[in-house]
């Protein structure tokens, strides 16, 4: 219950605080469903997430995002998790660079992460990447990760994306490759997205396939390409750690 209340409060801040931060604030709130198939069973995950980005100064931008997820694994009780992240960055029409810090709590096990991220903007393509370090004292685990993503805009409101990441933990190494896309309707600030990730856990010799669908309500009057270039588009630790995140 503590996790649910914390995540609900964080998402409410993301959704409602934009006008208080700055007139140029924009972002989204949404919900998702994911199905994960592994060699040892399946998992179903329902999630809520949101993000807001705004300018703190002429040179410095801020993004705040948060999420909540409930996962039901075959043969086990369902579990709750939440995360919250802050990104500080600078960007222009050609590139973006910044850093992030975040926390994830799952069943009283807390993971802190910190890292650097950036993006290069081309005509209809964005190349993004991140490096990150994470620590979980409860499990006595340290993780390093690096990842990248290419986003291709078929139109201003239709994006296709693909990514690759590698994560190295004390007890496991994992590769993740992913594909996805998002489409925002012209007459309403609602978008639909879908994605697929395949993660290979080397030490455990386990493969995991994750399929995700979701819906977002976008505020701030931006197209998907506009969000990518001037809105809440940073993924932080998710880009670096992939399926291990």
Residue pairs with C-beta under 8 A, 6 or more apart in sequence:
3 68
3 80
3 81
3 82
3 105
4 68
4 80
6 82
6 105
7 48
7 66
7 67
7 68
7 82
8 48
8 68
10 50
10 66
10 68
10 82
10 84
11 29
11 48
11 49
11 50
11 66
11 67
11 68
13 64
13 66
14 27
14 29
14 50
14 51
14 52
14 64
14 65
14 66
15 27
15 29
15 50
15 52
15 219
17 52
18 25
18 26
18 27
18 52
18 54
18 219
18 220
19 25
21 52
21 54
21 62
22 54
22 55
22 56
24 54
24 55
24 220
25 52
25 53
25 54
25 220
26 52
26 53
26 54
26 218
26 219
26 220
26 221
26 222
26 227
26 230
26 231
26 232
27 50
27 51
27 52
27 53
27 218
27 219
27 220
27 231
27 232
28 50
28 51
28 191
28 216
28 217
28 218
28 219
28 227
28 232
29 48
29 49
29 50
29 216
29 217
29 219
30 48
30 49
30 50
30 214
30 215
30 216
30 217
31 46
31 47
31 48
31 49
31 214
31 215
32 45
32 46
32 47
32 48
32 49
32 212
32 213
32 214
32 215
33 44
33 45
33 46
33 47
33 212
33 213
33 214
34 44
34 45
34 47
34 210
34 211
34 212
34 213
35 42
35 43
35 44
35 45
35 210
35 211
35 212
36 42
36 43
36 44
36 45
36 208
36 209
36 210
36 211
37 208
37 209
37 210
38 206
38 207
38 208
38 209
39 206
39 207
40 206
41 73
41 74
41 75
42 73
42 74
43 71
43 72
43 73
43 74
44 71
44 72
45 69
45 70
45 71
45 72
46 69
46 70
47 67
47 68
47 69
47 70
47 214
48 67
48 68
48 69
49 65
49 66
49 67
49 68
50 65
50 66
50 67
51 63
51 64
51 65
51 66
51 232
52 63
52 64
52 65
52 232
53 61
53 62
53 63
53 64
53 230
53 231
53 232
53 233
53 234
54 61
54 62
55 61
55 62
56 62
59 90
60 88
60 89
60 90
61 88
61 89
61 90
61 91
61 98
62 86
62 87
62 88
62 89
63 85
63 86
63 87
63 89
63 232
63 234
64 84
64 85
64 86
64 87
65 84
65 85
65 87
65 232
66 82
66 83
66 84
66 85
67 82
67 83
68 80
68 81
68 82
69 80
69 81
69 82
70 78
70 79
70 80
70 81
71 78
71 79
71 81
72 78
73 79
79 106
79 107
80 106
80 107
81 104
81 105
81 106
81 107
82 104
82 105
83 102
83 103
83 104
83 105
84 102
84 103
85 100
85 101
85 102
85 103
85 236
85 237
86 100
86 101
86 102
87 98
87 99
87 100
87 117
87 234
87 236
88 98
88 99
88 100
89 96
89 97
89 98
89 99
89 117
89 234
90 96
90 97
90 98
91 97
91 98
91 119
91 229
91 230
93 121
93 229
94 120
94 121
95 118
95 119
95 120
95 121
96 118
96 119
96 121
96 234
97 116
97 117
97 118
97 119
98 116
98 117
98 118
98 234
99 114
99 115
99 116
99 117
100 113
100 114
100 115
100 116
100 117
100 130
100 132
100 234
100 236
100 237
101 112
101 113
101 114
102 112
102 113
102 114
102 236
102 237
103 110
103 111
103 112
103 113
104 110
104 111
104 113
104 245
105 111
108 138
109 136
109 138
109 139
110 136
110 137
110 138
111 134
111 135
111 136
112 134
112 135
112 136
113 132
113 133
113 134
113 135
113 236
113 237
113 241
114 132
114 133
114 134
115 130
115 131
115 132
115 133
115 145
115 236
115 237
115 240
116 130
116 131
116 132
117 128
117 129
117 130
117 131
117 234
117 235
117 236
117 239
118 128
118 129
118 130
119 126
119 127
119 128
119 129
119 233
120 126
120 127
120 128
121 229
124 152
124 153
124 154
125 150
125 151
125 152
125 153
126 150
126 151
126 153
126 228
126 229
127 148
127 149
127 150
127 151
128 148
128 149
128 150
128 151
128 233
128 235
128 239
129 146
129 147
129 148
129 149
129 239
130 145
130 146
130 147
130 148
130 235
130 236
130 237
130 239
130 240
131 144
131 145
131 146
131 240
132 143
132 144
132 145
132 146
132 236
132 237
132 239
132 240
132 241
133 142
133 143
133 144
133 145
134 142
134 143
134 145
134 237
134 241
135 141
135 142
135 143
136 143
140 170
141 169
141 170
141 171
142 169
142 170
143 167
143 168
143 169
143 170
143 241
143 244
144 167
144 168
145 165
145 166
145 167
145 168
145 237
145 240
145 241
145 242
145 244
145 245
146 165
146 166
146 240
147 163
147 164
147 165
147 166
147 176
147 239
147 240
147 241
147 242
148 163
148 164
148 165
148 239
149 161
149 162
149 163
149 164
149 235
149 239
150 161
150 162
150 163
151 159
151 160
151 161
151 228
152 159
152 160
152 161
153 159
153 224
153 225
153 228
154 160
156 223
156 224
156 225
156 226
157 183
157 184
157 185
157 186
157 191
157 223
157 224
157 225
158 181
158 182
158 183
158 184
158 224
159 181
159 182
159 183
159 224
159 225
159 228
160 179
160 180
160 181
161 178
161 179
161 180
161 181
161 182
162 177
162 178
162 179
162 180
163 176
163 177
163 178
163 239
163 242
164 175
164 176
164 177
164 178
164 242
165 175
165 176
165 239
165 240
165 241
165 242
165 243
166 173
166 174
166 175
166 176
166 242
167 173
167 174
167 176
167 240
167 241
167 242
167 244
167 245
169 244
171 203
172 201
172 202
172 203
172 204
172 244
173 201
173 202
173 203
174 199
174 200
174 201
174 202
174 242
174 243
174 244
175 199
175 200
175 202
175 242
176 197
176 198
176 199
176 200
176 241
176 242
176 243
176 244
177 197
177 198
178 195
178 196
178 197
178 198
178 242
179 195
179 196
180 193
180 194
180 195
180 196
180 212
181 193
181 194
181 195
182 191
182 192
182 193
182 216
182 224
183 191
183 192
183 193
183 224
184 190
184 191
184 218
184 223
184 224
185 191
189 217
189 218
189 219
189 221
190 215
190 216
190 217
190 218
191 215
191 216
191 218
191 224
192 213
192 214
192 215
192 216
193 212
193 213
193 214
193 215
193 216
194 211
194 212
194 213
194 214
195 210
195 211
195 212
196 209
196 210
196 211
196 212
197 208
197 209
197 210
197 212
197 242
197 243
198 207
198 208
198 209
198 210
198 243
199 207
199 208
199 210
199 242
199 243
199 244
200 206
200 207
201 207
201 208
208 243
210 243
218 227
220 231
222 230
222 231
227 233
237 245
238 245
